[in-house]
Amino acid sequence: MIAETQAALLDAIRQTLGKTVKFVEPHPGDWSTQTVQRIIMSAPSVYVAWLGVKPSDRPQQIVNEWVVFIAAQTLNGIRADGVGTYQITERLMSMFAGRVPGVNAMRLTRARNLWSEQQSASGSAIYALYYDETSVLTAITPEEGLDDFLRHWQQYDQGTGAPLAEDHINLPGPGENHEEN
């Protein structure tokens, strides 16, 4: 449900904006300094993230919260070469006002300028459009289960002042030998 909706949103945004932006991608999930720098350097670009759910007034329904982040080198592209956050934001709000294939109706809940000192120093602008999408919960049968967890990744501090160590551990899958050789 979530992955399919995100894929449909990304497709619709790509079709709406075409080559106006460099990237239309899922948001990487964090706001580290590196992530913010990458988003700023990729402008003009659009990133989509699922924020979670809110309860619905109706049984068997949830309200998904989505955010669309818009990054550009300027607020208003009319005053500079290229497209600004205003132009991208207007196109996306118009797109969401209609029907997006593969997505339930989306309702704009707010739009925000995500101004920060770091962003200001870079000369770019990042805006966010927040949307609610109501979904019906369906029962999952045992046949529709999740794949087995077969790979583990871990970072850990050895406490020696050395760089963080990391390991990828492949676990045996169904029918594989569980004994070490």
C-alpha positions in Angstrom: 0.0 0.0 0.0 2.7 2.6 1.0 5.3 1.5 -1.5 2.8 1.4 -4.3 1.4 4.8 -3.4 4.9 6.3 -3.3 5.8 4.9 -6.7 2.5 6.3 -8.2 3.3 9.7 -6.7 6.8 9.7 -8.0 5.6 8.7 -11.5 2.9 11.4 -11.5 5.4 14.1 -10.3 7.9 13.1 -13.0 5.2 13.3 -15.7 4.0 16.7 -14.4 7.4 18.3 -14.1 9.2 16.5 -16.9 12.7 17.9 -17.4 12.0 20.9 -15.2 13.8 19.2 -12.3 16.9 17.1 -12.1 15.6 14.5 -9.7 12.3 13.2 -8.4 13.1 10.6 -5.8 12.0 9.2 -2.4 13.3 11.2 0.5 16.3 9.4 2.0 14.6 9.4 5.5 16.9 11.7 7.5 17.8 15.3 7.8 21.5 14.9 8.4 23.9 17.6 7.2 24.9 15.3 4.3 21.2 14.8 3.3 20.5 18.5 3.3 23.6 19.2 1.3 22.7 16.6 -1.2 19.2 17.9 -1.6 20.5 21.5 -2.0 23.1 20.4 -4.5 20.5 18.5 -6.6 18.2 21.5 -7.0 15.8 21.8 -8.7 14.5 18.6 -7.3 11.5 17.0 -5.6 11.6 14.3 -2.9 8.6 12.4 -1.5 8.2 10.8 2.0 5.5 9.0 3.9 5.4 10.4 7.4 3.1 7.9 9.0 -0.7 7.6 9.7 -3.4 9.3 11.7 -6.6 7.6 12.8 -9.7 8.0 10.7 -13.2 8.6 11.9 -14.3 5.5 10.0 -13.5 1.9 11.0 -10.9 0.1 8.8 -9.5 3.4 7.5 -6.4 5.3 8.1 -5.1 8.7 7.0 -1.7 8.5 5.5 0.5 11.6 5.9 2.7 12.4 2.9 5.1 15.2 2.3 6.6 16.5 -1.0 9.9 18.4 -0.6 10.8 20.9 -3.3 14.3 22.3 -3.6 15.4 25.0 -6.0 18.1 27.7 -6.2 15.6 30.5 -6.1 12.1 31.2 -4.7 10.8 32.7 -7.9 12.2 31.5 -11.2 10.7 34.5 -13.0 13.5 36.6 -11.5 16.4 34.3 -12.4 17.4 31.7 -15.0 15.6 28.4 -14.2 12.6 27.4 -12.2 12.0 28.4 -8.6 10.2 26.8 -5.8 7.1 28.9 -6.5 6.7 27.5 -10.0 7.3 23.9 -8.9 4.9 24.2 -6.0 2.2 25.7 -8.1 2.5 22.8 -10.7 2.4 20.2 -8.0 -0.6 21.7 -6.1 -2.5 21.7 -9.5 -1.5 18.1 -10.1 -2.7 17.0 -6.6 -5.9 19.0 -7.1 -6.8 16.5 -9.8 -6.8 12.7 -9.7 -3.4 11.0 -9.5 -3.5 7.5 -11.0 -2.9 4.8 -8.4 -3.4 7.1 -5.5 -6.4 7.8 -3.3 -7.6 11.4 -3.2 -5.0 13.7 -1.6 -5.9 16.7 0.5 -3.4 19.5 1.0 -3.1 20.2 4.8 -0.3 22.8 4.7 2.6 24.2 2.7 5.7 25.4 4.5 9.0 27.1 3.8 11.7 25.0 5.5 14.1 27.9 5.9 17.2 27.3 7.9 20.5 29.0 8.4 22.3 26.2 6.5 19.8 26.5 3.6 20.0 30.3 3.6 23.8 30.2 3.4 23.6 27.9 0.3 21.4 30.3 -1.6 18.6 27.7 -2.1 15.1 27.2 -0.9 13.3 24.1 0.3 9.5 24.0 0.6 7.2 21.2 1.8 3.7 20.3 0.7 1.9 18.1 3.3 -1.0 15.9 2.1 -3.4 13.5 3.8 -4.6 10.4 1.9 -7.3 8.1 3.3 -6.8 4.4 2.8 -8.9 1.4 3.6 -7.1 -1.3 5.6 -7.5 -4.8 4.2 -6.7 -8.0 6.0 -3.5 -9.8 5.0 -3.7 -13.5 4.6 -0.8 -15.8 5.7 0.0 -16.4 2.0 0.7 -12.7 1.6 3.4 -12.8 4.3 6.6 -10.9 4.2 9.9 -12.4 2.9 12.2 -13.9 5.4 14.8 -11.6 7.0 18.0 -12.8 5.5 20.5 -9.9 5.7 21.6 -8.0 8.8 23.7 -4.9 8.7 25.2 -3.3 11.8 27.6 -0.5 12.7 29.3 -0.5 16.0 31.9 1.4 18.0 34.8 -0.7 19.1 35.6 1.8 21.8 39.2 2.1 20.7 39.0 5.4 18.9 39.0 3.5 15.6 36.4 4.3 12.9 33.1 2.6 13.3 33.1 -1.0 12.3 30.3 -2.4 10.1 29.2 -5.9 9.2 26.9 -7.4 6.7 25.7 -10.8 7.9 23.9 -13.1 5.5 21.5 -15.5 7.3 20.5 -18.8 6.0 17.2 -18.9 4.0 14.5 -21.5 4.0 15.9 -24.9 3.3 19.5 -23.8 3.7 21.8 -25.5 6.1 21.8 -23.6 9.5 25.1 -25.1 10.6 28.4 -23.4 10.1 31.0 -25.1 7.9 
